[in-house]
Amino acid sequence: MVEKIRRLVTGLNDEGKSVFIYEGDATAVKEMESMPGLALTDLWVTGVAPADNTGIIDAADRPVVLEPPRNGTIFRVVEFPPDSAWRDSADAKEAFDSIGAGHATHDDSDDPMMHKTATVDYLIVLQGEIWAILDEGERCLKQGDVMIQRGTVHSWSVRTDEPCLLAAILVSADPL
């Protein structure tokens, strides 16, 4: 079951006072059909820098895609199930296509989940542990660990029986 993420968003009322404009479970959720239990929950999206903080439109109310808009950002939580639940049966091409990222796959690897994005990703393990896999090397990240993924080819692996929750802030970048 996909973890529900409670989201609070602030803004200004008609008098210019700060108020909560959204409070509740995030609604921009995409569970990968070809990878049951792998889910992306978008919390906020920006399309330009500097970001526009005016208005009350829910910036995350859009289809969930892997990469942010050019010059934009995405703040999301990714839930990775244990490898045993999906890794041997997943259709990587279908999964990446379902989030508008068929171009991100890396076909030169034995790992079908290897991919590369035109982003800088700030990643924080919220719960559980996950292995970050690169072309050369892999490291285990545990709760509280932080990784900065700078547009390189990478994959993820959960080698325990518990899912991993990963906070990810994706910032548009020039591709490597």
N, C-alpha and C positions, 0 to 999 in steps of 0.2 A: 504494500500500500504506500502511495506517495505521501511523504511528510508534508503536512500543512505548515506554511510559513506565515505567521502573523506579521502584517505590514502596517505601519503608521506613516502617513505622509502629511507634512505641514504645508501651509500656504497662508494667504492673507484673506481676511473677510472684506466686505465692502467699506469698512471703516479703517482699513489698513492695519488691523490687529492680527497677530499670528494666531492661527487656529489649526486644528487637525481637520484635514479635508477628506482623508481616507483612513479607515481603521478596520481591519479584519483580515481574513485569510487572503493571500495573494491569489489572483485569478488567472494570471498568465502562466499556465502550467502546461508543459508538453511532456507526456510520457512516451518514450520511444516504443512503438508497437513491436519493432524487431528486436528490442532489448528490454523485456519486461522488468520493471523496477528502476530503470534508468530514467530520471526525470529532470527537466530543467524548469525552474521557477523564476521567472523574471520579476524583479522587484521595481526596477526603474530603468528607463532608457533615455539617453540624451542624443540629440542629433547634430549638435554643433558645440564648439568651444569658443568663448565661454557659454555655459548652459543658460537657458532661459528659465528663470524661476517664476515667471508671471503665470497667471491663469490657474485653472483648477482641472485641466484635462489630465486624465490618467495616462501618463507617458508609457506605461507598460501594457496598456490595452491595445495590443497588436499581436499578430502571429509571432510565436517564439521562433527565432532564427539563431544560428550559432554566433554570427559576428555582429557587432554594432554597426550602425550607420557610419559612413565615412565621416571622420572628425567627431564621432560620437562615442558613447559609452553604454555598457549594459552592466547592471548590478543584478546578479542572480545567485541562487543556491542550486547546486547540482547534487542530486542523490544518486550515488553509485551503488548498485546491489553487489553482493558477493559474485565473484567471477563464476562460481559454480552454478549460478542461476541463469547465466546468459552467454558467457563468453564463447562456448563451443557451438552455440546454435544461432548466434547473431548474424544478421545480414548487414555488414558495415555500410555498404553502398546505399542500401535502403534507408538506414538510420541517418546518414549524413544528408541524403537527398531530402528527407522529411523535415530537416531544419535549414534548408536552403544552402547546404554546404557540400554538395557533391564535388565541388572543386577542391575541397580541403583534404581529401583522402591522399594517402601517400602509398602508392602501389609498389614501391621498391622495398617493402618490408614484409616479413613473415607475419607480423602483427596486423590484422586487418583493421584495427582501430587506430593505427598511427595516422596522424593528421597534422596539418599546419595551418595556422590562421594568420591574417594580417592584423595582429593585435599585440599589445602588452597585457598580460593577465596577472592580476594580483590575486593570489589564491591563499585561502586560510582554511585549514581543516577545523571544522566545527565539532565533528563527532566521528569516532572511528579512526581508521587508518587507511591509507591508500599508497600504492606504489606509483611514482612518476617514472615513466620509461622514455628514454631518449635513444637516439641512434647508437650512442656509446654510453652505456651506464644506466643505472636505475637506483632510486633512493626511496626509502619508506618515509612517508610523512605521517605524523601522528597528531592527535588533537592539539591545537594551538600552534602547530608549525605553519610557516608561511613560505610560499614559493613565488618567485617572479618568473613567469614564462614569457620569453621575449621573441615570439614569432617563430620558434623552432619546431621541428617535427617532434611530436610526443604522443604518448598514449597513457592510459590509466589502468590500474589493476587492483582490485580489492581481493586480497588473498586470505581473508578471515571469513567467518560465518556471519558477520554483522555488516550492514550497509555503512557507507561513509557519506557524511554531509560535508560539502565543500562550498564555501562562499567564494564567489569569483567576481571580480570587477574587471571587465574587458574594455580596453581602451583602443580605439582605432589607431593603427600604425601603418607605416609603409611596409609592404612585404619584403622579406629577406630574399 
